[in-house]
Amino acid sequence: MSNSKLWTKDFIIVSSINFFLALVFYLLIVIIGVYAVEEYHATASQAGLVTGIFVIGTLIGRLFIGRSIDSFGMKKTMFTGLILYILTTSLYFIHGGIHFLLLNRFLHGIALGIASTAVGTIVARIIPPERKGEGIGYFSMSTTLATAIGPFIGMTMTQFTSFQTMFALCLALGIISLITGVWVQVPASERAATSADIKEFKISSFIEPKAVPIALITFFIAFGYSGVLSFINFYAKEIDLVHAASYFFLVYSIAILLSRPFTGRLMDEKGANYVMYPAFILYTAGLLLLSLASNGMMMIAAAVLIGLGFGNMQSCTQAIAIKVTPVHRMGLATSTFFIFLDAGLGFGPYLLGFFIPAMSYSSMYMILSLVVIASAALYFLLHGKKDKAAFKTVVR
């Protein structure tokens, strides 16, 4: 086991960089719509597009860098992404109008897609093969923490400081990521195994077909969560629960952190269905409770349910995507998973923004609960009925 050390310097640094990148993403996603409305008098659909176009850029960045990362070099790709990430973050300080903001959000997203895909590929290389499942689980926790801490910081800072200060924090985290990345040592990889594919333009060079079914489920559950990420700030102001909403994502993360060890063992011992089906129920209940929230306790309770639901579904679907894919295409499976996750989070706010003027935020969350129920049925058809304790062989 001494030759299978997981918590190495490289693993800790790469996980930290992933945390900072995700932190900026989730911090901005909950405040940028409000920023667009207050600074540029954007409409609801424009605010949704400002939020979602970043994720669309991330998707495009992942899609095109995934097939060439090995030939270009993982560390070079990471540094390229981080430098672009810092440059585009700096452009938030320029007040150039709503179209300039949209363009920058798109470019910022592409930079994140490049950097985060490189980071995810690097960590897959540095984790010992016999501890792959355990290592990916711990690495994904950096994103889980960011999904809570980022929105918490963003919603708290909107009450006490300026948008410029928040942009400065995002810039500082990007610079820290670039500096710490210098010390990362990337093991030699089998570049020849993937570089040949780059010459041939085919769908399997961009996505892993075996991971598509579970990734499709991820798209729909992420679409539901995009409504929480992008519009809970507006909803909280509408129902006068801003203070409670500022703790929403913190409680959400605590629910995930406390439940993850239990759900992880449950997946390993019983299979994904034992986690996914209860998670669908909890996620649906959380969205319904959020739609009915009339006091702070109801909103906090909704955060717990959504954390237990979507929070655990996110890690479970990622693990399924890796499990059903051949080892030599694990990186592509991970990329495929995140492409669909990004698509759900990215297109969701834009599409929902068109309907919000015709309905209340409360009605939107109720409708999204129905989307989750439909996703549960789709999960049964695409994976659930075939699952036979698939996680029993995962190395923990």
N, C-alpha and C positions, 0 to 999 in steps of 0.2 A: 504493500500500500504506500510505502515511502516513495515509490516511483510514480504514484498517482496523485500527487498533491494537487488540490483544486485551488485553494486560496493563495495563489502565487501573486507576485507583484503585478504581472501583466494582467491577470484576471481581475484584480481589484481596480487597476487603472482603467481598463476597458469598460468595466461595469460602471465606474464613476462617470466616464465620458458619456455613456449611454444614458445615465441618470440625468446629467446636466442637459443633454440635448432634448430628452423627453420633458424635462422640467420646463424648459423654455417653450416648447410646443404647447403644453397644457396650460401654462400660465397665460400665454397670448390668446389661446383659443377661447378663454372665457371673458377676456377683456377687450379684444380687438373689435368685436361687434359694437360694443358700447362706445369705444373710441371713434369708430366710423360714424356713428349716429351723432355723437356730441361734437366732434371736430369738423365733420364734413356733411352733416345733416342727411345721412344716408337713409334710404327706405329700409323696411324690414328685409326685403329680398336682397338688397345690396349689402346689408350687414351680414346676412347669411352667406353671401358669395365671398365677402372679405374673409369670413371665417373659413369657409370650405375650400376656397381656391388654394390655400396653403397646402391642404392635405392632397389636393389634386396634383399640385406640383411635386409633393413628396412621392406620390404614386408614380409619376413619370420618371422622377429621379431613380427610384428603385428599379423600375422596369428596364431602363436602358443601361444602368451601371451593373446590374446583376450578371449579365452575360459577358462582361469584359473585365470584371474586377481582378480575376486571376492573371490575365495577360498584362494588365496595367500595373498590378501590384496592390496588395491590400492596404499596406501602410500609406503608399502614395495616394491611393483613392481616399483614404480617411483624411489625410492632410488637405487634399484638394477640396473635399467637401467642407471641412472645418474652416478653411480660409474663405470660401464662398459664403459660408454661414455667417462669419463675422462681418464680411463686407455688406451683405444684405441686411443684417441686423442694424448696422450703422445707418442705413438709409431710412429707418423709421424716424430718425430725427429731422428729416426733411419734410416739410409741409407742402407737398406738391399736388394735392387734390386727390379725389377718390380714385381716379384711374391710375395715378402713380402708385397709390397704396395697393391697389389690386395687382399691379405688375410686380411690385416688390414682394408682396405676399406669395405670389406664384414662384418667383425666383428663390425666395427664402425656403419655400417648400422643396424645390428641386435640390437645393444645397443640403437640406436635412435628409432627403432621400439618399443622396450619395454618401453622406457621412455615416448615417445610421446603418445602412446596408453594409458598408465596410466594417463598421464596428461589430455587427452581428456575425459577419463572416470570420473576422479575426477571432472572436471568442469561441467559435466552433472549432477553430484550429488549435487553440491553446488548452482547451479542456481535454483531459485524458479520455481516450475512447471508452474505457470501462466506467467512467463517471459522467457520461454525456447527459443522461437524463437528469441527474442531480444538478450538474453544472448549469444546464440550460434553465432549470427551475430557479436556481438562485439568481442567475443573470436576469431573468424576466422579472424578478422582484424589484430590480432597479427601475424598470418601467412602471410597475405597479405603484411604487412609492411616488414616482413623479406624477402619476395620474391623480394623486390626492394632494400632494404638497404643492404642485404647480397651481392648480385652481384655487387652493386655499390662500396661497400667497397673493395671487392675482386679485381675488375678490376682497381680500383684506386691504391690500394696498390701494385699491380704488377708493376706499373710504378715507384714507389718511394721506395719500400722496398723489403726485402727478403722473400722467402717462409717461412723461419723459424720464422720470426716475425708474419706472418699470422697464423701459427700453434700455436704460443704462445697466440695470441688473442683468438683463438678458445678454447684453454685449459682454459684460464681465464674465459670465459663465461660459460663453463661447471662447473667450481668450484663455481662460483657465483650462478648458478642454484641449485647446491647441498646444499649450505649453506642456501639460502632463502627458500628452500623446507622444512626445519626443522619447520618453523612456520605455515605450512599449516595444518588446521584441517579438516579431512575428515568425513562427516556425516556417520552414520551407514547405511549400505546398506542391501538390501534383498539378502544376499548371498545364501540362500537356493534355491532361484528361479533359480539360474544359476549353482550352484555347482552340481546339479543332472545331468545336461547335460554333465558335464565333463567326467562322467564315460562312456558315450556312444559316440562312434566315428562315427560321421555323418557330412555331409557337412554343415548342418544348424547350427552345433555347431561352425563353423568357419566363415561363411558368412551368411548374411541375404538375402534369395532368392528374396524378394520383392524389394530390393535395387539394385539387379544385373543389370536390364535393364539400368537404368540411370548411374550406375557405369561403364557399358561397354562404354557408350558415353564418360564418363570421361576419360577412358583409351585412346581413340583415339585422343581426343583434347589435352591430356597431352603428347601423343606421338609427336604431332606436336610441342608443346612448348618445348619438350626436345631438339629439334634441335636448338632452340633459346638459351636455357640455356647453352648447352654444346659446341656449335661451333661458337657463335657470336664473341668470342675473336679471333679465328682463321680467321673468315670472315673479321673482322675489320682490322686485319693486312694485309690480302690479298688485300683489297681495300683502304688501308691507311686511315682508319677512326677510329683509336684507341681512339682518344680524344672524339669524339662524342659517341662512343660505351660505354665509361665509364659512360655516363649519361643516357644510354638507360634504365636501370632498375629503376633509380630514376624517370624519366619521366613516365615510366610504372606505378609506384606506385601512383604517383600524379593523373594520369588519373583514377585509380581505386578509390582512396580516394574521389575525387571530384564527381564521378558518383555513388558511392555505395549508398548514401542516396536516390537518385532519383530511382535507379534500385530496391532498397529494397522496397520502397513504391509501385512501379509499379508491382512487384511480388505479394505483398499483395493484391492490389486492382484489378488487371487485370488477374493475373496468370503468370506462368512461360514462356509461349510461347511469351509473349510480351517482355520478356528480351532475351530469348534464340535465337530467329530467327534474330533479329538485331545484336546480339552478334556474331553469326556465320558469318554474312556478314562483320562485322568490323574486325573480326579475320582473315578472308580470305584476305581482302584488306590489312591488316597489313603485312601479310606474303608475299604477292605479291609485296608490296612497298619495303619491306626489300630486296627481291630478286633483285630489280632494283636499289637499293640505289647507288648513285654516289656522294653524298655529305652529310654533316652532318645533314642538315635540313630534308632530306628524311629519314634518319635513325631515327631521333627523332620523326618524324611524324609516322613512323611505330611503334615506341614504344607506342605512344598515342593510335593508333588503336588496337594494340594487348592487351594493358591494358584494353581498353573499351570492347574488345571482350573476350579473354580468362580470364582476371581478373574477370569479372562479371559472366562468365559461371561457373567458379570454385566454387564460393559461391552459385550460383543458383542450380547447380547439387547436391551439398552437402545438401542444404535445401530440394530438392526434395526427396533425399534418405531417409531423416528423416521423411518427411511428409507421404510417402507411406508405412511406417513401423509402426507396433504396438508400443505403447509407451514403453512397457517392453523390447523391442528389439532395442531401439533407439541407445544404445551404440554399438551393433553389426552392425547396419546399418552404423554408422559413421566409424567403423573399415572397413567394406566392401568398402565404398567409398574410403577410403585412400589406401586400398590394390590395387584397380584398378588404382588410381591416381599414386601411387608409381610404379606400374608395367609399366605404360606408360612412366613415367619419367626415369625409370631404364633401360628398354629394348631398348628404343628409341635410345640413344646415341650409344649403341653397334651395333645395326642393321644398323643404318645410317653410322656408321664408315666403314662398308664393301663397301658401295656404293660411298663414298666420293672420293676415288682414281680415280673412273671412271667418275666423274662429278664434277662440280664446286659447291661451297657453294651456289652460286646464284641459280643454278638449283635445289639444294636440297630444298631451301625455297619455290621455285615455286611448286615443287612436294608436299610439305607439305601443301600448300594451297589447293591442290586438295583433300588431306586427310580430311581436315576440311569440305570441301563441301560434301564429302561422309558421314561424321559424321552427318551433318545436315539432310541428307536424312534418316539416321539410327535413329536419334532422333525423326523424324516425325513418323516413323513406330513403335518405341518402347514406346514412351511416348507422343509426341506432339499431335497426333490426339486424345488422350484420356484426355488431360489436359483440365479441365473446371474450370479455376480460382481456382486451388487447394490451393493457398496460402491465400485465403480470410479469412480462419479461424485460420491462424497462429497468435499466440499472439505476438505482437510487443513490 
